[in-house]
Amino acid sequence: MKRSKFTDEQILSIVKEGEAGRKLADLCRTYGITEQTYYRWKAKYGGMELSEMQRLKALEDENRRLKQIVAEQTLDIQALKAVVAKKW
């Protein structure tokens, strides 16, 4: 997955600047982001504090890791079933 060139703190500060009333065009031009990126960040991180954002990212990483484990176990189970199903 592509990593953002902005840190968590920078994303929060950009969203807070926008919520404080700074013009969106100026904000996007200053930080070199698109309006779509700003609105996506605002929908995801709007109203959060840094600790909440870090916890969200940690939970997303854990969820990704657990999904990968489940997928690997499913493949193992299917392989074992295929071996058991063969007639000797």
C-alpha positions as CSV (number, residue, x, y, z in Angstrom):
1,M,0.0,0.0,0.0
2,K,1.3,3.5,-0.9
3,R,2.4,5.5,2.1
4,S,1.4,9.1,2.5
5,K,4.1,11.8,2.2
6,F,2.3,13.5,5.1
7,T,2.7,12.4,8.7
8,D,-0.3,12.0,11.0
9,E,0.4,15.3,12.7
10,Q,0.5,17.1,9.3
11,I,-2.8,15.6,8.1
12,L,-4.5,16.6,11.3
13,S,-3.2,20.1,11.1
14,I,-4.3,20.5,7.5
15,V,-7.8,19.2,8.4
16,K,-8.0,21.6,11.4
17,E,-6.9,24.5,9.3
18,G,-9.7,23.8,6.8
19,E,-12.2,23.4,9.6
20,A,-11.0,26.7,11.1
21,G,-12.2,28.5,8.0
22,R,-9.2,28.8,5.7
23,K,-10.1,28.8,2.0
24,L,-9.9,25.3,0.5
25,A,-8.1,26.4,-2.7
26,D,-5.4,28.2,-0.7
27,L,-5.0,25.2,1.6
28,C,-4.7,22.7,-1.2
29,R,-2.2,24.9,-3.1
30,T,-0.1,25.5,0.0
31,Y,0.3,21.8,0.8
32,G,0.2,20.5,-2.7
33,I,-2.9,18.3,-2.3
34,T,-6.1,18.0,-4.2
35,E,-9.5,18.9,-2.9
36,Q,-10.5,15.2,-3.2
37,T,-7.6,14.3,-0.8
38,Y,-8.6,17.0,1.6
39,Y,-12.3,15.9,1.7
40,R,-11.2,12.2,2.1
41,W,-9.0,13.2,5.1
42,K,-11.7,15.3,6.5
43,A,-14.3,12.5,6.3
44,K,-11.9,10.0,7.9
45,Y,-10.0,12.2,10.4
46,G,-12.3,15.2,11.0
47,G,-12.8,15.9,14.7
48,M,-10.1,13.4,15.8
49,E,-7.1,14.1,18.0
50,L,-3.7,12.7,17.3
51,S,-4.0,9.8,19.9
52,E,-7.3,8.7,18.3
53,M,-5.8,8.8,14.9
54,Q,-2.8,6.7,15.9
55,R,-5.1,4.2,17.6
56,L,-7.2,4.0,14.4
57,K,-4.1,3.3,12.3
58,A,-3.0,0.6,14.8
59,L,-6.4,-1.1,14.6
60,E,-6.4,-1.0,10.8
61,D,-2.9,-2.6,10.8
62,E,-4.1,-5.3,13.2
63,N,-7.2,-5.9,11.2
64,R,-5.2,-6.3,8.0
65,R,-2.8,-8.7,9.7
66,L,-5.7,-10.8,11.1
67,K,-7.4,-11.0,7.7
68,Q,-4.2,-12.2,6.2
69,I,-3.9,-15.0,8.8
70,V,-7.5,-16.1,8.2
71,A,-6.8,-16.2,4.4
72,E,-3.7,-18.4,4.9
73,Q,-5.5,-20.7,7.2
74,T,-8.4,-21.1,4.7
75,L,-5.9,-22.0,2.0
76,D,-4.3,-24.6,4.4
77,I,-7.7,-26.1,5.2
78,Q,-8.6,-26.3,1.5
79,A,-5.3,-28.1,0.7
80,L,-5.8,-30.6,3.5
81,K,-9.4,-31.3,2.4
82,A,-8.1,-31.9,-1.2
83,V,-5.5,-34.4,0.1
84,V,-8.0,-36.2,2.3
85,A,-10.7,-36.4,-0.4
86,K,-8.4,-38.2,-2.9
87,K,-9.1,-41.9,-3.1
88,W,-6.0,-44.1,-2.5
